[in-house]
């Protein structure tokens, strides 16, 4: 089961953070069809957020066809976002972990690492768009 977390410094609304976390878990194969999401009550207790925030996230995921609510039972995954490239994820994750370790040894903190990554990510995407 997925365990949600919120980043108050991200500037992203809490409901959207929940949606993104579910979508990422689906993309990485961490959630599969038939898996149950935490109940609204569990998420509220774990994150100390408004139940309407969780409901809004779950409704958006349902509109996207990724989950389905079963009244009195819970919310269940109905589709996946993982594709054939899933097998390539683990070697890439290991390589990224090595890069993160190098960045930390170089003295970068979390915000600096994120800034370097996101800037490089955007630049690479722009270069691909041009090519």
C-alpha positions as CSV (number, residue, x, y, z in Angstrom):
1,X,0.0,0.0,0.0
2,X,1.2,3.5,-0.8
3,X,2.2,5.8,2.1
4,X,1.6,9.4,1.3
5,X,3.7,12.3,2.3
6,X,3.3,16.1,1.8
7,X,5.9,18.7,1.1
8,X,4.7,22.1,2.4
9,X,7.6,23.9,0.7
10,X,6.9,22.5,-2.8
11,X,4.2,25.1,-3.7
12,X,2.1,22.3,-5.0
13,X,-1.4,21.9,-3.5
14,X,-1.8,18.9,-1.1
15,X,-4.5,17.2,-3.3
16,X,-2.2,17.4,-6.3
17,X,0.7,16.0,-4.4
18,X,-1.5,13.0,-3.6
19,X,-2.5,12.6,-7.2
20,X,1.1,12.8,-8.4
21,X,2.2,10.2,-5.8
22,X,-0.4,7.7,-7.0
23,X,0.5,8.4,-10.6
24,X,4.2,7.9,-9.9
25,X,3.5,4.7,-8.0
26,X,1.4,3.4,-10.9
27,X,4.1,4.4,-13.4
28,X,6.9,2.6,-11.4
29,X,4.8,-0.5,-10.9
30,X,4.6,0.1,-7.1
31,X,0.8,0.0,-7.4
32,X,-1.0,-2.5,-9.5
33,X,-4.5,-3.2,-10.6
34,X,-6.6,-4.4,-7.7
35,X,-4.4,-2.7,-5.0
36,X,-6.3,-0.7,-2.5
37,X,-5.4,3.0,-1.7
38,X,-5.4,4.0,1.9
39,X,-8.8,5.0,3.2
40,X,-9.6,8.7,3.5
41,X,-9.6,8.3,7.2
42,X,-6.1,6.7,7.2
43,X,-4.7,9.5,5.0
44,X,-6.3,12.2,7.2
45,X,-4.9,10.6,10.3
46,X,-1.4,10.2,8.8
47,X,-1.1,13.6,7.2
48,X,-3.4,15.8,9.4
49,X,-5.2,17.2,6.3
50,X,-8.8,17.9,5.5
51,X,-10.8,14.8,4.3
52,X,-12.1,16.9,1.3
53,X,-8.5,17.2,0.1
54,X,-8.1,13.4,0.0
55,X,-11.6,13.0,-1.6
56,X,-10.7,15.6,-4.3
57,X,-7.5,13.7,-5.1
58,X,-9.3,10.4,-5.3
59,X,-12.1,11.8,-7.4
60,X,-9.5,13.2,-9.9
61,X,-7.8,9.8,-10.1
62,X,-11.2,8.2,-10.6
63,X,-12.0,10.7,-13.5
64,X,-8.7,9.7,-15.0
65,X,-9.8,6.1,-15.0
66,X,-7.0,5.0,-12.6
67,X,-9.0,4.1,-9.5
68,X,-12.6,3.2,-8.6
69,X,-14.3,3.8,-5.3
70,X,-16.3,0.9,-3.9
71,X,-18.7,2.4,-1.3
72,X,-18.1,0.9,2.1
73,X,-15.0,-1.0,0.9
74,X,-12.4,1.5,-0.3
75,X,-10.7,2.9,-3.4
76,X,-9.0,0.4,-5.7
77,X,-6.5,0.7,-8.6
78,X,-8.2,-0.1,-11.9
79,X,-5.4,0.8,-14.4
80,X,-1.7,1.0,-14.5
81,X,0.7,3.5,-16.1
82,X,3.7,1.1,-16.1
83,X,4.9,0.2,-19.6
84,X,7.5,-2.1,-21.2
85,X,10.3,0.3,-20.0
86,X,9.6,-0.7,-16.4
87,X,12.5,-3.2,-16.6
88,X,14.9,-0.4,-17.3
89,X,14.0,1.5,-14.2
90,X,16.1,-0.3,-11.6
91,X,19.5,0.2,-13.3
92,X,18.6,3.8,-13.8
93,X,17.6,4.2,-10.2
94,X,20.9,2.7,-9.1
95,X,22.8,5.1,-11.3
96,X,20.8,8.0,-9.9
97,X,21.5,6.9,-6.4
98,X,25.3,6.9,-7.2
99,X,24.9,10.4,-8.6
100,X,23.0,11.5,-5.5
101,X,25.8,10.1,-3.3
102,X,28.4,12.1,-5.4
103,X,26.3,15.3,-5.1
104,X,26.1,14.9,-1.3
105,X,29.9,14.2,-1.1
106,X,30.3,17.4,-3.1
107,X,28.4,19.3,-0.3
108,X,25.0,19.8,-2.0
109,X,22.0,19.9,0.2
110,X,18.5,18.7,-0.9
111,X,17.4,22.0,-2.4
112,X,20.6,22.3,-4.4
113,X,20.4,18.8,-5.6
114,X,16.8,19.4,-6.7
115,X,17.8,22.6,-8.4
116,X,20.6,21.0,-10.3
117,X,18.4,18.1,-11.3
118,X,15.4,20.1,-12.4
119,X,17.5,22.7,-14.3
120,X,19.3,19.9,-16.2
121,X,16.0,18.0,-16.8
122,X,14.4,21.1,-18.3
123,X,17.5,21.9,-20.4
124,X,17.6,18.4,-21.8
125,X,13.9,18.5,-22.6
126,X,14.3,21.8,-24.4
127,X,17.3,20.4,-26.4
128,X,15.2,17.3,-27.4
129,X,12.4,19.6,-28.5
130,X,14.8,21.5,-30.7
131,X,16.4,18.4,-32.3
